[in-house]
Amino acid sequence: MTEEGALIDVTPQQVEGRSAKNMLRFSPRRGTIAPKGMQAIRMTVRKKAELAVGEYRAVLKIIASESQNPDADGISIRPKVAYSVPVIVRHGQLEADSELINPQLITQNGRPTLTFWQTLTGNRSVYGNFELVDENNVMVGEIANVAVYTPLSRRKVYITLQAPVTGPLTLNYKENELYGGKIELAIPINIR
């Protein structure tokens, strides 16, 4: 992950000692799903006996493509859809801490946007939701499911506001407990 939040391809040497790829087994590797159908993917994790304490990550890429039907008439659009699902394996006692720093109001794509850095210290990733509220506790912006993966020390976050605002605001962050976190942060912001 880059500091801007984009996922990029890396070489095995760049993630040596942090990759979960060799620990994971999944099936099926290939399949056909009928329209409106579903397919369960089973995954197992096999950790080595002397595995060092830490967080290990891989990305499961699921590529969906439409089957070819030579009998179809007319125009057909065949999108190729791909999903990247992060898979995180944690081993041992892990800690993380985070701060929200340098909030600024900018205009992005013609809309008011709050931008700031979310820092990360420790040996595990954080994953949570942001909410921006005014002095009456009315939500004026939000963004969900934001991750900062190790080894990053910070990530840029953008929250598009529902409308232009002024005055005191509070930026709240709550880490998702389902993914092992309990970090909650709140910082005051005054927009003039």
N, C-alpha and C positions, 0 to 999 in steps of 0.2 A: 504494500500500500504506500502511495506517495503522501506527502503532507497535505495535498489537496483532496485526498480521499479516493483517488483512482487506484484500481487494482491493475497491476502490470505483470507481464510474464517475466520470470527470472530464471537464471540457470541453476542447476543443482548446487554449484559451488557457492552461489550467493546466499543460499539458505541452509548451508551445511550446518548440522547440529541443531536446526530448528524445524526441520521438515517432518511431518507426520506421514508422508507418503508410504514409507515401507512398513508402517504399523497397521495400515488399513486394508481390509478386504471387503469387497462388496459384490452383491449379485442382485439381479442379473446385470450383465455388462451391456446387453443389447436387448431390445424388445420392440414389440409393436403394440400400440395402445389405440383402441377404437375411439372414434369421436366421443367426447364427453366421458371417456373412460379414465381409469386410474391405474397406476403401477406402483407397488411398494418396492422400495430398494432396501435390502438388508445390508447392514454394515457391522463389521466386528473390528475390534481394536486388539492388537497383540503387541504388548510392550515387552521390550527386552528386559532381562533380569537386572542388569546394571544400568538402567536408564537414569540419566541425571535429572534432578528436580528441574522442572521448567514447563513451559508451554510450547507445544508443537502444533504446527498448522499445515493444512493442505487445502486445496480447492477442488471440489468435485464439480466437473463441468458436465452439464446435461444438455445435449444438443438435440433439439426436436426438428424434424423435417417432415413435410407432407409426403405420403407415399405417392408414387407415380400411377396415374390411372389413365391408360391410353384411350379408354372409351368415353372420357368426359368431353362434352361439347362446350363451345363458347370460350370465353376468356377465363383463365384461372390464374389466381395469384398464389404463389407458393413461397410463403415467408420461411426463413430459416431462423428459428428462435433458439437462443442459447441461454442457459441459466448457470451462474457460478455460485455454488453453495460452499461457504467456508466450513471446514471441519476442524475443530480445535480439540486437541488432546492435552489435558492438564495432568501433571504428575507431581505429587508432593505438595508441600505447603507453599502456596503462592500468595503474593501480596501485590496490591496496586493502589496508587493514589493519583488524584487528578486535580487540576485547577482550571478555571476559566479566566483567560487573561486578554487584555487589550481589546475590549468590545468597541466597535465603531459602526456608525450608521452610514451606509453607502447606498448608491442607486445601482441596481443590477437588472438588466433587461427592462429598464423603465419603471421598476418597482422598488420601494424602500426595503432595504435588506440590512439585518444586523449581522455583522461578521466578527469573529473572535477566534482565538486559539484555545483548543482543549489540550492541556498537557497530560503526559503520562509518565509516571515513575513506577518502578517495581518490575516484577517478572511475569505479569500476566496482562492480557488485553482488557479493555473496558468496552461495554456495549450498553447504550441507554438512550433515553429520550430527553429532549429539551422543550421547554415551554417558556414563553415570554409573556408576562402578565403586567397589566397596568396597576395603578395604585388602588383600584377597586377590585383587584384580583380577577379582572376580565382578561381572557387570553387574547393576545394580539398577534401571536405567531407561534408556530411549533414545528418541530422536525423530529421524527421518530427513527429508531433503529440506526443510530450513529455508532460506528465502531472506530476505536483507535487500537490498532494491532501493534504488538511488540515486533520489532525493536524501535518503532517510532517513539520519539520523545514528545511530539505534538502533532496536532491535525487542525487544519483550518475548517471552521464550520460556518455555514451560511443559513440564516433563517429569514425567509421572505415574510414581510409583515402583511397583514390583511388589509391595512390602510395606513396612511401616514399618521404618526403619533408624536406627541411631545410630552415632556414631563417625566416624572419618576417611573421607572419600570423595574421589574425584577426578573432576572434570568435564572430559571430553575433547571437543574439536571438531576435525573434519577436513573441510576444504573439498573438494568433489568436483573432482578433477583434470580430468574430462571437460568441465567448464564453465570451464576456464581458471584454476583457483585452486590454490594450494599452501599455504594457511594451515593451520597446526596449532596448537592451543592446549590447555593443560591448567592447571586451577586447583584447588588443594586446598580442601576444604570440610569443616568439622567440625560434625556434627549431634549435638546432645545431647538 
